[in-house]
């Protein structure tokens, strides 16, 4: 199987507004993909489409060789940009909840990762700082043995050392049987682990490529390519 995620000519409108415009994205096993674009460019709508929360008006999504259906959702680990953890739960209760909800969840791995982040598993979620909640959420989703990881802003509100740990956790999670699509505005912090990037604007892919090729071809970092693309909007498609 060449690709674990295939999005083919996805289209979506809300009223007269075009949200996705013939969107095409592919993600192969062992790859970490960056989906980069400004706020309102269609990234979250695409993620919600991959996870089945929103249906496309046209186009097709294939996950691990199958058309998107309830069974394929079990292969996807999704971390949205909003916190949906129950604030009244203790961290250890959240771990138990995930174990009951996801058959591919590794309790020991999750517990070890959460503790390594400096989080007390006997504390309630509501007592944690914003940064600790984000560390908890990332640790939970990366403790699933999924085929596809969909991660929205993994470094949000995270301190510098915590970011280093999350980046390493990301690398430890991915393997040849899995793929990961990440969206973030902290491109400079995480671009070194991206294999490929897609730049999206107004629901359309305007630039894509392997990161090493883009850096070599343009003589700048992915972060600076982003600045160039979205500041000037003058570029050659690759």
Kinemage of the C-alpha trace (Angstrom):
@kinemage 1
@onewidth
@group {chain A} dominant
@subgroup {mainchain}
@vectorlist {calphas} color= white
{ca unk a 1} P 0.000 0.000 0.000
{ca unk a 2} L 1.639 3.204 -1.190
{ca unk a 3} L -0.466 5.749 0.717
{ca unk a 4} L -2.221 5.508 4.061
{ca unk a 5} L -4.149 8.724 3.372
{ca unk a 6} L -5.456 9.801 -0.032
{ca unk a 7} L -7.610 12.881 -0.414
{ca unk a 8} L -8.753 13.186 -4.012
{ca unk a 9} L -10.314 16.380 -5.396
{ca unk a 10} L -12.125 17.267 -2.184
{ca unk a 11} L -14.644 20.064 -2.474
{ca unk a 12} L -16.676 21.750 0.239
{ca unk a 13} L -18.847 24.853 0.358
{ca unk a 14} L -20.635 26.483 3.254
{ca unk a 15} L -23.264 28.576 1.545
{ca unk a 16} L -21.485 30.521 -1.184
{ca unk a 17} L -18.097 30.223 0.499
{ca unk a 18} L -15.667 27.714 -1.009
{ca unk a 19} L -13.847 26.059 1.902
{ca unk a 20} L -12.036 23.265 0.049
{ca unk a 21} L -11.264 23.632 -3.655
{ca unk a 22} L -10.299 20.344 -5.368
{ca unk a 23} L -7.938 19.480 -2.521
{ca unk a 24} L -5.444 16.666 -3.149
{ca unk a 25} L -3.185 15.343 -0.375
{ca unk a 26} L -1.324 12.037 -0.047
{ca unk a 27} L 0.509 10.643 2.985
{ca unk a 28} L 2.645 7.505 2.835
{ca unk a 29} L 3.760 5.206 5.633
{ca unk a 30} L 6.692 6.459 7.700
{ca unk a 31} L 6.105 10.078 6.675
{ca unk a 32} L 5.363 13.170 8.752
{ca unk a 33} L 3.454 15.705 6.672
{ca unk a 34} L 3.099 19.390 7.461
{ca unk a 35} L -0.167 21.032 6.378
{ca unk a 36} L 0.604 24.732 6.595
{ca unk a 37} L -1.489 27.796 6.004
{ca unk a 38} L -3.007 30.897 7.616
{ca unk a 39} L -6.075 30.866 9.827
{ca unk a 40} L -9.206 30.087 7.844
{ca unk a 41} L -7.354 28.348 5.019
{ca unk a 42} L -9.313 25.078 5.369
{ca unk a 43} L -6.980 22.955 7.490
{ca unk a 44} L -9.452 22.182 10.275
{ca unk a 45} L -12.264 21.486 7.809
{ca unk a 46} L -9.994 18.999 6.056
{ca unk a 47} L -9.130 17.328 9.382
{ca unk a 48} L -12.814 17.101 10.290
{ca unk a 49} L -13.436 15.540 6.899
{ca unk a 50} L -10.721 12.918 7.432
{ca unk a 51} L -12.296 11.963 10.737
{ca unk a 52} L -15.822 11.851 9.342
{ca unk a 53} L -17.268 14.853 11.168
{ca unk a 54} L -17.841 16.728 7.904
{ca unk a 55} L -18.814 15.201 4.568
{ca unk a 56} L -17.311 16.496 1.302
{ca unk a 57} L -19.575 17.875 -1.387
{ca unk a 58} L -17.400 16.091 -3.924
{ca unk a 59} L -14.212 14.054 -4.025
{ca unk a 60} L -13.044 10.998 -2.149
{ca unk a 61} L -11.062 10.084 0.972
{ca unk a 62} L -9.222 6.764 1.204
{ca unk a 63} L -7.726 5.596 4.504
{ca unk a 64} L -5.388 2.574 4.458
{ca unk a 65} L -6.771 1.506 1.092
{ca unk a 66} L -10.455 1.780 2.024
{ca unk a 67} L -13.009 4.474 1.384
{ca unk a 68} L -13.777 6.449 4.518
{ca unk a 69} L -16.368 4.622 6.637
{ca unk a 70} L -17.034 4.016 10.361
{ca unk a 71} L -14.514 1.155 10.500
{ca unk a 72} L -11.695 3.257 9.041
{ca unk a 73} L -12.122 5.853 11.806
{ca unk a 74} L -10.698 3.312 14.257
{ca unk a 75} L -7.371 3.596 12.426
{ca unk a 76} L -7.174 7.348 12.997
{ca unk a 77} L -5.834 9.101 16.111
{ca unk a 78} L -7.006 12.720 16.073
{ca unk a 79} L -5.969 15.589 18.313
{ca unk a 80} L -8.100 18.663 17.545
{ca unk a 81} L -6.976 22.161 18.463
{ca unk a 82} L -9.600 22.392 21.220
{ca unk a 83} L -9.423 20.620 24.572
{ca unk a 84} L -12.248 18.103 25.050
{ca unk a 85} L -10.957 16.413 28.212
{ca unk a 86} L -13.373 16.300 31.152
{ca unk a 87} L -12.092 18.849 33.655
{ca unk a 88} L -13.493 16.991 36.698
{ca unk a 89} L -11.493 13.833 35.928
{ca unk a 90} L -8.151 13.039 37.486
{ca unk a 91} L -5.370 12.431 34.993
{ca unk a 92} L -5.309 8.724 35.891
{ca unk a 93} L -9.058 8.587 35.189
{ca unk a 94} L -8.471 10.138 31.776
{ca unk a 95} L -5.910 7.417 31.050
{ca unk a 96} L -8.433 4.743 32.065
{ca unk a 97} L -11.126 6.415 29.939
{ca unk a 98} L -8.882 6.363 26.868
{ca unk a 99} L -8.095 2.707 27.505
{ca unk a 100} L -11.789 1.842 27.499
{ca unk a 101} L -12.557 3.989 24.471
{ca unk a 102} L -9.632 3.055 22.189
{ca unk a 103} L -8.617 -0.577 21.751
{ca unk a 104} L -5.174 0.431 20.445
{ca unk a 105} L -4.347 2.565 23.507
{ca unk a 106} L -1.243 1.641 25.537
{ca unk a 107} L -1.856 2.467 29.231
{ca unk a 108} L 1.730 1.967 30.351
{ca unk a 109} L 3.163 4.022 27.511
{ca unk a 110} L 0.685 6.827 28.196
{ca unk a 111} L 1.387 6.821 31.928
{ca unk a 112} L 5.147 6.881 31.377
{ca unk a 113} L 4.912 9.703 28.858
{ca unk a 114} L 2.597 11.792 30.999
{ca unk a 115} L 4.807 11.408 34.059
{ca unk a 116} L 7.882 12.262 31.968
{ca unk a 117} L 6.133 15.540 31.141
{ca unk a 118} L 6.068 16.375 34.852
{ca unk a 119} L 2.318 15.811 35.235
{ca unk a 120} L 0.933 14.306 38.455
{ca unk a 121} L -1.577 11.609 37.450
{ca unk a 122} L -3.482 12.116 40.735
{ca unk a 123} L -4.297 15.738 39.864
{ca unk a 124} L -7.577 16.784 38.272
{ca unk a 125} L -7.490 18.135 34.738
{ca unk a 126} L -9.022 21.427 35.906
{ca unk a 127} L -6.045 22.021 38.201
{ca unk a 128} L -3.519 21.788 35.351
{ca unk a 129} L -2.051 24.737 33.484
{ca unk a 130} L -2.849 25.247 29.809
{ca unk a 131} L 0.590 23.956 28.902
{ca unk a 132} L 0.213 20.830 31.039
{ca unk a 133} L -3.180 20.100 29.494
{ca unk a 134} L -1.629 20.292 26.032
{ca unk a 135} L 1.210 17.983 27.120
{ca unk a 136} L -1.411 15.577 28.457
{ca unk a 137} L -3.432 15.638 25.244
{ca unk a 138} L -0.382 15.006 23.050
{ca unk a 139} L 0.812 12.175 25.297
{ca unk a 140} L -2.603 10.523 25.120
{ca unk a 141} L -2.987 10.626 21.341
{ca unk a 142} L 0.599 9.465 20.770
{ca unk a 143} L -0.019 6.470 23.042
{ca unk a 144} L -2.399 4.960 20.521
{ca unk a 145} L -1.102 2.444 17.979
{ca unk a 146} L -2.896 4.076 15.069
{ca unk a 147} L -2.236 3.979 11.341
{ca unk a 148} L -2.990 7.671 10.803
{ca unk a 149} L -2.282 10.506 13.249
{ca unk a 150} L -4.024 13.840 12.648
{ca unk a 151} L -2.518 16.490 14.909
{ca unk a 152} L -3.714 20.096 15.150
{ca unk a 153} L -1.234 22.466 16.855
{ca unk a 154} L 0.799 20.024 19.010
{ca unk a 155} L 3.067 22.752 20.448
{ca unk a 156} L 0.377 25.217 21.511
{ca unk a 157} L 1.075 26.758 24.951
{ca unk a 158} L 4.031 24.394 25.479
{ca unk a 159} L 7.259 25.604 27.098
{ca unk a 160} L 10.593 25.228 25.290
{ca unk a 161} L 11.737 21.986 26.953
{ca unk a 162} L 8.256 20.543 26.613
{ca unk a 163} L 8.367 21.237 22.878
{ca unk a 164} L 11.609 19.281 22.606
{ca unk a 165} L 9.987 16.325 24.373
{ca unk a 166} L 6.915 16.438 22.145
{ca unk a 167} L 9.020 16.575 18.989
{ca unk a 168} L 10.963 13.536 20.186
{ca unk a 169} L 7.698 11.799 21.121
{ca unk a 170} L 6.459 12.453 17.590
{ca unk a 171} L 9.523 10.775 16.111
{ca unk a 172} L 9.185 7.855 18.525
{ca unk a 173} L 5.539 7.365 17.543
{ca unk a 174} L 5.809 7.248 13.767
{ca unk a 175} L 6.836 4.051 11.953
{ca unk a 176} L 6.641 2.547 8.468
{ca unk a 177} L 3.072 1.355 9.136
{ca unk a 178} L 1.800 4.780 10.145
{ca unk a 179} L 1.681 8.326 8.868
{ca unk a 180} L 1.102 11.699 10.470
{ca unk a 181} L -0.355 15.001 9.269
{ca unk a 182} L 0.404 18.006 11.463
{ca unk a 183} L -0.767 21.580 11.226
{ca unk a 184} L 0.978 24.296 13.208
{ca unk a 185} L 1.846 27.970 13.190
{ca unk a 186} L 5.110 27.245 15.064
{ca unk a 187} L 6.804 26.086 11.883
{ca unk a 188} L 10.347 26.952 12.904
{ca unk a 189} L 10.056 24.784 15.997
{ca unk a 190} L 8.984 21.621 14.207
{ca unk a 191} L 9.870 21.819 10.506
{ca unk a 192} L 12.989 19.658 10.949
{ca unk a 193} L 10.812 16.559 11.440
{ca unk a 194} L 8.592 17.181 8.406
{ca unk a 195} L 9.264 14.944 5.402
{ca unk a 196} L 6.851 16.787 3.134
{ca unk a 197} L 4.742 19.937 3.342
{ca unk a 198} L 1.569 21.181 1.719
{ca unk a 199} L 0.835 24.914 1.746
{ca unk a 200} L -2.895 25.599 1.715
{ca unk a 201} L -4.762 28.850 1.137
{ca unk a 202} L -8.491 29.376 0.626
{ca unk a 203} L -9.007 25.616 0.555
{ca unk a 204} L -6.524 25.009 -2.249
{ca unk a 205} L -3.005 23.551 -2.235
{ca unk a 206} L -0.771 26.269 -3.648
{ca unk a 207} L 2.634 24.696 -3.033
{ca unk a 208} L 3.810 21.226 -2.041
{ca unk a 209} L 6.941 19.140 -1.999
{ca unk a 210} L 9.586 17.255 -0.070
{ca unk a 211} L 11.130 19.537 2.521
{ca unk a 212} L 14.749 18.904 1.513
{ca unk a 213} L 13.906 19.666 -2.107
{ca unk a 214} L 12.053 22.864 -1.222
{ca unk a 215} L 14.874 24.083 1.026
{ca unk a 216} L 17.510 23.315 -1.608
{ca unk a 217} L 15.505 24.776 -4.484
{ca unk a 218} L 14.614 28.001 -2.688
{ca unk a 219} L 17.658 28.398 -0.448
{ca unk a 220} L 15.653 28.999 2.705
{ca unk a 221} L 13.880 27.250 5.570
{ca unk a 222} L 10.306 26.001 5.349
{ca unk a 223} L 9.328 28.773 7.771
{ca unk a 224} L 10.783 31.410 5.454
{ca unk a 225} L 9.200 29.791 2.407
{ca unk a 226} L 5.894 30.102 4.269
{ca unk a 227} L 6.576 33.816 4.846
{ca unk a 228} L 7.455 34.306 1.195
{ca unk a 229} L 4.430 32.433 -0.109
{ca unk a 230} L 1.840 34.079 2.113
{ca unk a 231} L 3.374 37.546 2.130
{ca unk a 232} L 3.942 37.994 -1.592
{ca unk a 233} L 1.821 35.242 -3.109
{ca unk a 234} L 4.342 35.143 -5.960
{ca unk a 235} L 5.866 31.727 -6.453
{ca unk a 236} L 6.300 28.843 -8.849
{ca unk a 237} L 4.197 25.802 -8.044
{ca unk a 238} L 6.165 22.580 -7.467
